[in-house]
């Protein structure tokens, strides 16, 4: 069933285009009503990243929640995993993160968490969508029952202490020179503070948000600045977060980028050795490299694949008893610590391995040689290009070309009008041909 507002990770779109104050107010009202359970005083925590439009959306949602009788606790700029953690810690009925993650500042979004700190499932999101399109006037709170709103000044400190506690107690980051890129986003205060308090020498970039520069030529989707700074300063490691800090990318001492697949391999190996894996394997998406799957098999571990989106990874983890999963993009979920991806906590797990092994990051993080993998995006304005016979035939031909030693993944983006075409295999030339043939067909169908 196609949903009207929610995508793969909450509601996202152009601020004052898709994400308007009116929509934010209605989502606040609808979500507040959906989570009014029991007679206690209901409360919601709201965090945000550093986009200019965050003010507009934040106050519209405050109006929505208070109008249905919910008290609001405003956290200010804080990572998405911080909102998830504080939703549980503060016994809130709801958590809201206002962010469009790695997107440019013009976009924004609304991510929702239940009282357990987990993102809402499809069924609950459909219930909220139905309420958004309903006249809620008769269900608004009476004057004496309206909610209140207040700022929570301790949110940053609480998240910093939470993150620090995920590092083994007897371990210090002393002696490590770290370049940290916070993408001018939600973690620009908390991440440098946590790493410094753990003993590291921290050099920061992307920590001067102005409302417009979030993810602009910095952060996990633009690692060039981090690579240059690591090389310039001869740092031991570079760490890049995205706009809401739920994903991480690492750069080794030579300036080489380490993606989420390699990070999951490092943590899986470490946790296997320590007996910390709750199941004999990890969970990743259909986009993770075959090299990771083969590496894990060599350790006696399985790789379960899900649809793209950390919520689907987490759902599989919860249903099948896994405590480690994530995405190639750097969403790493460590369910022993949190209920969603956490870039800072994932980075700390890597740094713990680096300190314990006393080896360079380049050695620690080179667990496997990735197979050639090519991803191309095709934009379209309307229609369903993947249903065109021209595209169907091209996909089938590409699968036959790759054979059993390769993979072809084609999927529409859940956040923008783009079709993603990815292929991988042992033979790079065949992989390129397969992708190009499908891209050509999709482009013609979308014209």
N, C-alpha and C positions, 0 to 999 in steps of 0.2 A: 504494500500500500504506500503510495507516494505521500510524503509529509509536506505540509505547506511552509513551515517555518524552520524546523529542525533539520540539520544536516548530520554529518558523521561526528561532529564535535560541537554540539549546541547550535545556537543560532548565530549566523555570521553573514556580514555583508557590508556594503558601503554605509558609513555613518551619514545620517540624514537622507539616505537613499532607501536601503532595506531596513537598517537599524535606526528608527526614528524615536523621538521621545514618546510618541503615542504608543508605538509597539512596546517599548520598554515598560511603560506604565501598565499596559494590559498584561504583559508577561508577569510582572510583579503581582498584579491582582490575581491572575489565574493560578500562578504557582502557589501563592499564599493560600488561596482557597483550597487547592488540591492537597496541601499539607497541613491543614487545620485538623488535627486529630487529638481529641481529648479536650479537657477543660483548662489546661494549664495556660500560662501566658506564653504565646508563641513568639519565637525569635528567629531572625535570619542574619547571617553575617555576609557582608558584601566587600569583596576585594576588587582591585583593578590593576591594569598596567599603567603606562605613562602616556597614553594617547590623549590628545586634546579633547576628543569627543567623550572621554571617560567621565568628565564632569556632568555633561548633559545626560548621559545614560544613567549614571549613578543616582542623580537626584530624581529622575523620572521613576526609577525603580523604587526609590525610597517612598515616593508618593503612592505608588501602587501597593507596596506592602503595608504601609501604615493605614491606607484606606480600607484594608480588609482586617485590620486589627493586629498586625504583626509588628513587634518591636524590631528595630534595625540597628545592627552594630556595624559601623563603618571601619574597615581595616586600613583603607588607603592603599597605595601601591604595595603589592606583595605577590610572590609567586603563586601560581595556581595550586601547587601542592600545599602551600601554606593555608589557603582557603579550605582545602579538603581536610587538613589536619585540625584547624581551628573549629570547623563545623562540629567535629566530634568532641574536641577538647572542651569547647564552651557549651556543649549540650544544646546546640542550635537545632532547629527543625529543618533548616535549609542553609545551603551555602551558595553564593553567587560569585562567579569570577567574570568581570567585564574585560574582555580581551579578544583580539583576533590573532593571538599567538604570533606566528612568524610573518603575518601579512604587514603591508605598509600601513602608515598611520591613518590613511583615509578610511580604512576598514575598521570595524569593531565587531564585537560579538558578546554573547551571553552564554556562559557555561553554568550548569546547575548541578548541585550536589545534594543528595539526600542526607538525613540525619546520621547515617552511618559513614559519611564521607565519600561515598561512591557516586559516580555520575549516574544520572537517571537512565533507566532502561527505556526501550522503545515504547512500551505500553504506557508508561507514565507520561512520556513526552506527547504521545497522541492524546492523552486525557487533557493535558495542559493546552494543546493546540485547539481542542474543541472548546475549551473554556475561553480562550483568547477571542474566538469568534462569536461569543455569546454575550448578550446584554447582562452585565454583572451588577447593574445598578441595584436591584432588589437584594443582593447579597452583601453589599458594602456594610462596614461596621457602623454602629450607631455612634453618635458623638462621644459618649463616655468611654466607648470601647476602642477608639482610634489608637494606633500604635505610636510609639515614640522612636526617635533616632538619636544615636550618640556615637562619638568617635572613640575607638579603642586605641590608646596610645602604646599599649604593650605588645601589639601584634608582631612587630618586627623582632623584638627580643625573644618572644616565645618561639617563633620559627627558627631563629638562629640557634637557640638551645636545643630544639628538636633535631636540627640537622647535625649539630656537633655530636649528639649522643649516638648517632649511627656509626661513628668511627669507633673502633675498639678502644677501650679506656686507656690501655697502656701504650697507645700509639700517638706519636706526635708528627706533625708535618714539618718540623724543624729541619732546615737544610734544603728544602725544596724552593726553588724560584719559580713562581707560577705567574703567567700572564693570564689575566681573567677578563673576558669580554662579556659584558652584561647586556649587550644589544640596546643600550639606552632604554631598558625595559624594567620590568617589575622587580628584578633582583638587584638593581643597581646599588642598593644599600646593604641588603642582608648577605649576599654572597661574599663580597670582599671582607665583611666583618667576620663571618664564620671562618673563612680560610685563615685570616690573620690571627684570630683567637686560637686556632689550632696549631699555630707555630710557623706557618709558611711566610715566606717573603712574597708579597702580592703586588704585582704591577697591573693596574687596571686600564682598560679602554671601554668605551661604550657605557660610561657611568655619568653622563651629563644630559639627561633627558630634557627636552624643551617642548614636548607635546607633538613634535613633528618628526623627530629623527629616530624613533623606535625602529629597529631592524634596518636602518638606512646605512648600507655598506659596512655593517657590523653584525655580530651575532652568528648563530649556528648556520644560518642560510647564506652568509657572506663571510667565509672564513679568511679571505685574503688579508685583511688588516691584522688578524691574529697571527697568521703565518709570518707576515713581515715582522711583527713585533717580537715574536719568539726567536726568529733568526737574528734580529738586531741585538737583542739583549742576551742571546745565548741562554735562554731560559731552559729549565728542565722539562716544562710542559706548558701547553696552552689549553685553556678551557673556555669554550664559547657556549653561552646559553641563548635561548631564543627570547622573544618578547615577553612571554609569561613564565619562562624558566622551567617549563615542564619537559624540555628536551635539552640534550647536551651533545656537543661535538668536541673532540679532543685533537690537539696538534702535538706531535712528538717533538723531541729536541732538535730534530733536523728540519722541522717545518712541514712534515708530512701529515696529512689529515687522517684521522682515525674515526671511522663511522660507528654507528650503533651496533652493527653486526659484530665487529671486532670487540667492542666493549662488552657485549653480552657473552662472547666467547671467554673473555678474561674472567668475568665474574662467575660464569658457570664452572670453569675449571677450578677457580679458587674455592667456591662453595662446595663443589664436589669433594675436593681434598679435605675440607673442614667438616664434611658431613652435614652441611647446612641446606642442601637441596631437599625440598619436601617431596619431590617426585623425580624420577630418573630422566629428566629432560627439561626443556624450556619451551616457551611459547613465543612465536614471532608471526609476522604477516606473510602474505604471498609475495611480498617484495624483497624479503631477505635473500641474500645470496646463497646459491647452492654450496659454495665453499664452506659456509657456516654449518650447513646440514651435514656435510661430509666430515668436517672437523669434530662435531659433536658425536657423530656415529663412532669415530675413532676412540672417543672417551667412554663409549657405552651409553651415550645419552641420545634421546630422541629430540626431534624438532617438530612441534605441532604448529601448523600454519592456520591463520585466520584471515578474514577480510581485513583490508587496510583500516586502521583506526585503533588507537590505544584502548578504547572502550571494548572492542571485540577481543583484543588480546586479554584484557583483564577479565572479561566474562568467561573466557575459556580457562583462564588460570583458576578462577574461583570455582568453576564447575568440576574441574578435574584435579584439583589439589596441587597446582604448581605455585611456586613462590618467586619465580624469575621469568620475565618476559619483556618484550619490547618491540621496537621498530628500528629498521635500518636508519631512519632519520634521526635517531637519538632519543626517542621516548623510551626510557628504561623504567620498568615497573618492578619494584622490589617490595613485595607485599608483606614482608616481615616488618617493614618500616612504614609504609604508606599505602594509600588507596588509589593513587594515580601516578603518572610519570613524574619524576622529580630529577631535574638536571643536576642540581647541586649534590643531592644524596648519591646519585649514580657516580658522579665524579669522585666523591669521597671514597666510594668502594674501590674504584680504580687506584686512587692514590694510596689506599691501604695496601693493595697488592704491590705497588711500586716500592713502597717503603719496606715491606716485609721481604721482598725478593732482593732488594738493594740492586736493582738493575735499571738501565735506562728505559724510558717509556717506549722507545722504538722496539726494544726486545720484548717487553712485557706484552705489548699490544699487537704484535705480529703473530697471531695464532694460526692463521691460514692464508693462503693466496687466493684472493677472490677470483671467481670465474669472470670472464668478460661479460659485462652487463651493460646494456644500453637502454636508456629511457628517453622517449621523446613525447612531447605533448602536442596535441592538435586542438586548436580552439574551434568552437562551432557556435552559431547563433541560435539555431532552432532545429527541431526535428530530432530523429533518433538514428544517427549515422550507422551505429553498430547493427541495426536491423536491415540495412540495405544489402541486397544479394552480392553486390560488388565487394563489400567489406567481408561478408560471411565467407566468400570464396577465398579472399586474400588471407584471412585468418587460418583457414584450414590448410592452405598451401604452406603458410609459414610454419605451422606445427609439424607438417611432414618434413619440411626442410631441416628443422632442428632435431627431429628424431627423439629418441628416448633420453639422450644425454643432455638435452636442453629444456628450457621452459619458456613459455610465452604467456604473458599476463597483460590483459587489456581491460581497462576499467574506466568508467567515468569518474571524475573527481567529485567528491561530496561537498566541496566548498566553492567551486567555480566551474564555468562552462568549458571544461577541458576534458578530452579523452586521453588517458595516459597509455602509452604502448611500451611495454618493457619485454625484453628477451635476454636470455643468458644461456651460455653453453661453453663447451671447451674450445670451439672454433670461432674466433672473433669475426672472421669474414662472413660466416653463415649467420651469426647473430645480427650483424649490420644489415645483411640482405633481408632477413626476416622482418626486422623493424621497419626498414625503409619501404618494403613492399606494402606492409599494413598501413603505415602512415600515409603513403600515396593514395591508397584506396579510401581511407577515412577522409582525407583532405578533399578528394573528388566528391565523395558522398555528402560532405558538409558544405560544399560550395553553393 
